[in-house]
Amino acid sequence: MQVLVRDNNVDQALRVLKKKLQREGVFREMKARSAYEKPSEKRAREKAEAIRRQRKLARKKMQREGLLPAPKKAVRPSR
């Protein structure tokens, strides 16, 4: 993974790197590997993740079909 530092702005580059690592799931995997996870806990977690994914897909499909209102966009104040 590579991040460019522009104008000696290391803070900005660090923020970009953290966002990339978060998106890749590196932090989640580090936390998962830090302690042993029992097989029964792993099955329960994976099942819950699968259910969450399915619900998200169904929700997005219903929004596309117009059966559910689209989520409201968050308005960020300009700097």
N, C-alpha and C positions, 0 to 999 in steps of 0.2 A: 504494500500500500504506500502511496506516495502523496505528499502534500507539499505544495509550493509555498514558500515564504515570500511575500511581496513587501517591499519597502521596510524590511527588518521588523515586520509586524508579527512577532512570534505568537502573541495572544490570539490573533485571528487564525493563524495556522493551526494552533492547538485546538481551538474550537471546531475547526473544520475536521481535524483528525478524529476528535471525540465523536462527532456526528457520524463520520464514516464507520468508525468502530461500532457504534451503537446500531447503525443500520445493518451491519454484517452479523450482529449477534455475538460479538466477541465477549462483551461484558456478561451476557447471560450464560454463555458457555463457561467462562471462568468461575462464575458463582456456582454453577452446577457441578463443576469438577472439584471444587474446594472441599466438598464433603461427600461421603458415600450416600447414594440414593438406593433405597431398598427396591427390589423389582416390583413389589406391589405399589409403591409410591410412584414409580416411573410409569407403570401402566395407567394409574389414575390420572397422572399429569398429562400423559399423551392423549388419553381419552377426552379430558377436559379441553385440551387445545384443539382437538379435532372438532368437538362440538362447537367451540367458539368460532372456528373457521367456517363451519357450515352455516351457523347463524349469520355471520357477517356476509357471506355470499348470498344467502337468501334475502337479507335486508337490502343489499345493493341491487339485487334483481328486482325486488318490489319497488325500489325507488326509481329504477329505470323504466319500469312499466307504469309508473304514476300511481301506484297503490299506496305509497307512503310519501310524505313530503320529504324533500331533500333536506339534508342537514344545513343549518344556518352557518354562513361563513363568519368566522371570527374577524372582526375589524381591529387591526392593530394601529395604534396611533403612530403617525409619522414622526420621525426624529428631527 
